[in-house]
Amino acid sequence: MNLQTLTFILAVSIQSSAAVLFATIGEIVAERGGVLNLGVEGMMLMGALSGFATAYLTQSLALGLLAAMAVSGLLALIHGVFAITLGANQVVCGLSLAILGIGLSSFLGRPLIGKVTVRFSAWPIPILSDLPVLGPVLFSQVPLIYLGYVLVPAAWWFLFHTRPGLNLRAVGENPAAANTAGIGVAATRYTWTLCGGMLAGLGGAYLSLAYTPGWRENMSSGQGWIAIAMVIFALWNPWRAALGARCSSAW
């Protein structure tokens, strides 16, 4: 294997892990608040579909991303209503959401199969992109991958070095004590369940607007389920999640 081939493989592994990374970080913050959402696969697919459909209709990548995050966030809120407010079984609610997202995206997306729209292209970072090996691998990617670089340390800092992050972990680990301390348990859970859904939608939009531009049924190929497993593998730690996402994509 020569250096050029190795560089290509490493660059592709970064690209293929981005969607899983977004979904995993989203699931981490949701589960840190005590809400298990097994509907990540469905939310990713609905995010991919709504992002692509919006970009196709408006020719705007920004609107596509917003639509993907909004639709997946709405699905996450629906899960929150049943799991948080109504106290329904979170496993059943999550699996139902996954089935709904998979089926609905397959049905609604049929007219869009084979359509072409705007897509994200690589934004090489000046100077850094010229570095040998590391330049093409890390600094000649699409903007969403750069967002992933920022998201991991930001999530880690938020969870372990800020007051809202401490409140979130308290709600997940001991909601009764958190409530006694004056922390709004339901509001906290809704907020971060919503954020988790939006990140899953962002991962889906990355698939349809950057990684493999276009729409096809079940285009996430189980990456939502991988994200759920990755949360456990990472022990709810964003840095471990990033490592796991990279390893899974390389494999």
Residue pairs with C-beta under 8 A, 6 or more apart in sequence:
3 133
6 133
7 133
7 136
7 137
8 136
9 250
10 133
10 137
11 136
11 137
11 140
11 141
13 246
13 249
13 250
14 137
14 138
14 141
14 145
14 246
14 249
15 141
15 142
15 145
15 211
16 211
16 249
17 245
17 246
17 248
17 249
18 144
18 145
18 148
18 203
18 206
18 210
18 211
19 44
19 203
19 204
19 206
19 207
19 211
19 220
19 223
20 203
20 223
20 226
20 227
20 230
20 245
20 248
20 249
21 148
21 151
21 152
21 203
21 241
21 242
21 245
22 148
22 151
22 199
22 200
22 202
22 203
22 206
23 40
23 43
23 44
23 199
23 200
23 203
23 223
23 224
23 227
24 227
24 230
24 231
24 234
24 241
24 244
24 245
25 151
25 152
25 155
25 199
25 238
25 241
26 40
26 195
26 196
26 197
26 198
26 199
26 200
26 202
26 203
26 227
27 37
27 40
27 196
27 200
27 227
27 228
27 231
28 155
28 159
28 196
28 231
28 234
28 236
28 237
28 238
28 241
29 155
29 159
29 168
29 192
29 195
29 196
29 199
30 36
30 37
30 76
30 192
30 193
30 195
30 196
30 197
31 37
31 172
31 231
31 236
32 159
32 168
32 169
32 172
32 192
32 236
33 168
33 171
33 172
33 188
33 189
33 192
33 193
34 171
34 172
34 173
34 175
34 189
35 79
35 80
35 83
35 84
35 90
35 189
35 192
35 193
35 196
36 83
36 90
36 91
36 94
37 43
37 76
37 79
37 83
37 90
37 94
37 97
37 193
37 196
37 197
38 90
38 91
38 94
38 95
38 97
38 98
38 228
39 75
39 76
39 79
39 93
39 94
39 95
39 96
39 97
39 98
39 100
39 101
39 224
40 98
40 200
40 224
40 225
40 227
40 228
41 98
41 101
41 102
41 220
41 222
41 223
41 224
41 225
42 75
42 97
42 98
42 99
42 100
42 101
42 102
42 104
42 105
42 224
43 72
43 75
43 76
43 97
43 101
43 197
43 200
43 201
43 204
43 224
44 72
44 101
44 200
44 201
44 203
44 204
44 207
44 220
44 223
44 224
45 101
45 102
45 105
45 106
45 204
45 218
45 219
45 220
45 224
46 71
46 72
46 75
46 101
46 104
46 105
46 201
46 204
47 68
47 69
47 71
47 72
47 200
47 201
47 202
47 203
47 204
47 205
48 68
48 105
48 204
48 205
48 207
48 208
48 215
48 219
48 220
49 105
49 108
49 109
49 112
49 204
49 208
49 215
50 67
50 68
50 70
50 71
50 72
50 201
50 205
51 64
51 65
51 67
51 68
51 201
51 204
51 205
51 208
51 209
52 64
52 112
52 115
52 117
52 205
52 208
52 209
52 214
52 215
53 67
53 109
53 112
53 215
54 60
54 63
54 64
54 66
54 67
54 68
55 61
55 63
55 64
55 117
55 118
55 209
56 112
56 115
56 117
58 64
59 117
59 118
60 118
61 118
61 119
61 120
61 209
64 118
64 205
64 209
65 202
65 205
65 209
68 201
68 202
68 204
68 205
69 198
69 199
69 201
69 202
69 205
70 198
70 201
71 201
72 197
72 198
72 200
72 201
72 202
72 204
73 194
73 195
73 197
73 198
73 201
74 197
75 97
75 100
75 101
75 197
76 193
76 194
76 196
76 197
76 198
76 200
77 190
77 193
77 194
77 197
78 97
79 93
79 94
79 97
79 193
79 197
80 189
80 190
80 193
80 194
82 88
82 93
83 90
83 93
83 94
83 193
84 186
84 189
84 190
84 193
85 186
98 224
102 218
105 217
106 217
106 218
109 215
109 216
109 217
110 217
112 215
113 215
113 216
113 217
114 214
115 214
115 215
116 213
116 214
117 209
117 213
118 209
119 209
119 210
119 213
120 142
120 143
120 144
120 209
120 210
121 142
122 140
122 141
122 142
123 141
123 142
123 143
123 146
124 135
124 139
124 140
125 139
125 140
125 146
128 134
128 135
128 138
128 139
129 135
129 136
129 139
129 140
131 139
138 149
142 210
144 202
144 206
144 210
151 199
151 238
152 238
152 239
152 241
152 242
153 238
155 238
156 237
156 238
156 239
157 165
158 164
158 165
159 165
159 168
159 169
159 238
167 178
167 183
167 188
168 188
168 192
170 177
170 178
170 181
170 183
171 178
171 183
171 185
171 188
171 189
175 185
178 185
178 188
179 185
200 224
200 227
203 223
203 227
204 220
207 219
207 220
207 223
208 214
208 215
208 219
212 219
226 248
230 241
230 244
230 245
230 248
231 241
233 240
233 241
233 244
234 240
234 241
234 243
234 244
